[in-house]
Amino acid sequence: MGYRDLLKGKLTEEEFKLLPSSFDLIGNKEKAVALIEISKELSKKEKLIAEAIVKKHKNVKSVLAKSSAIKGVYRTRDYRLVKGNKDTEVTHIENGCRF
């Protein structure tokens, strides 16, 4: 059961089709942040979507929505807090490297 299952009956059929099929989780078992891209059509439902993600993934303390395109030499983007803790700094370990 994924986060989408938690939203069945809470969104219209059209809105449900627009839900992202995936999102990024960064962090660890104690504290993670979810990074999600929410379409303009779902912008009024973003808090509901964020609540479903937090409910499904108990370690997620913050949900951030992408708010800009990738830019610059370092290919970064802007995010905005949708739900959770403003302290979004996490330790992410991938392939033995700590970020």
C-alpha positions as CSV (number, residue, x, y, z in Angstrom):
1,M,0.0,0.0,0.0
2,G,1.5,3.3,-1.1
3,Y,0.7,6.9,-0.3
4,R,-1.7,7.0,-3.3
5,D,-3.9,4.4,-1.6
6,L,-4.4,6.7,1.3
7,L,-5.8,9.3,-1.1
8,K,-8.4,7.1,-2.7
9,G,-11.8,8.7,-2.1
10,K,-10.3,12.0,-1.1
11,L,-9.5,13.2,-4.7
12,T,-11.6,13.2,-7.8
13,E,-10.8,10.6,-10.5
14,E,-9.0,13.2,-12.6
15,E,-7.0,14.5,-9.6
16,F,-6.0,11.0,-8.7
17,K,-4.6,10.4,-12.3
18,L,-2.4,13.5,-11.8
19,L,-0.8,12.3,-8.6
20,P,3.0,11.7,-8.9
21,S,3.8,8.1,-9.2
22,S,7.1,8.7,-7.4
23,F,9.0,11.2,-5.3
24,D,12.4,11.4,-3.7
25,L,13.2,10.6,-0.1
26,I,16.5,11.8,1.3
27,G,17.7,11.2,4.8
28,N,17.7,8.2,7.1
29,K,15.5,6.1,9.4
30,E,15.3,8.8,12.0
31,K,14.7,11.8,9.8
32,A,13.9,12.1,6.2
33,V,12.6,14.7,3.8
34,A,10.3,14.0,0.8
35,L,10.8,16.0,-2.4
36,I,7.7,16.0,-4.6
37,E,6.6,17.7,-7.8
38,I,3.0,18.7,-7.6
39,S,1.2,19.8,-10.8
40,K,-0.7,23.2,-10.9
41,E,-3.9,21.2,-11.1
42,L,-3.2,19.6,-7.7
43,S,-1.8,22.7,-5.9
44,K,-5.0,23.1,-3.8
45,K,-4.6,19.5,-2.6
46,E,-0.8,19.6,-1.8
47,K,-1.3,19.6,1.9
48,L,-3.5,16.5,1.7
49,I,-0.9,14.8,-0.5
50,A,1.9,15.8,1.9
51,E,-0.1,14.4,4.9
52,A,-0.5,11.0,3.0
53,I,3.2,10.9,2.4
54,V,4.0,11.6,6.1
55,K,1.4,9.0,7.2
56,K,2.9,6.3,4.9
57,H,6.6,7.1,5.6
58,K,6.9,7.5,9.4
59,N,10.5,8.8,9.2
60,V,9.5,11.8,6.9
61,K,9.5,14.9,9.0
62,S,9.2,17.4,6.1
63,V,7.6,17.5,2.6
64,L,9.1,19.9,0.1
65,A,7.6,20.8,-3.2
66,K,9.7,21.7,-6.2
67,S,9.2,25.4,-6.9
68,S,11.7,26.1,-9.7
69,A,13.3,24.5,-12.7
70,I,16.9,23.2,-12.4
71,K,19.3,26.1,-12.7
72,G,22.9,27.1,-12.5
73,V,26.2,25.3,-12.8
74,Y,25.5,23.1,-9.8
75,R,22.0,22.2,-11.2
76,T,20.1,23.2,-8.1
77,R,16.4,24.1,-7.7
78,D,14.3,25.9,-5.2
79,Y,11.8,24.1,-2.9
80,R,9.1,25.3,-0.6
81,L,7.9,23.7,2.6
82,V,4.4,22.1,2.3
83,K,4.3,20.2,5.6
84,G,6.5,19.5,8.6
85,N,9.6,20.8,10.2
86,K,11.4,23.9,8.8
87,D,14.7,22.2,9.7
88,T,15.2,20.1,6.6
89,E,18.8,19.3,7.0
90,V,19.3,15.5,6.9
91,T,22.2,13.1,6.6
92,H,21.9,11.0,3.5
93,I,24.1,7.9,2.9
94,E,24.3,6.5,-0.6
95,N,26.9,4.0,-1.8
96,G,28.9,4.4,1.5
97,C,29.1,8.2,1.1
98,R,27.6,10.6,3.6
99,F,25.9,13.7,2.3
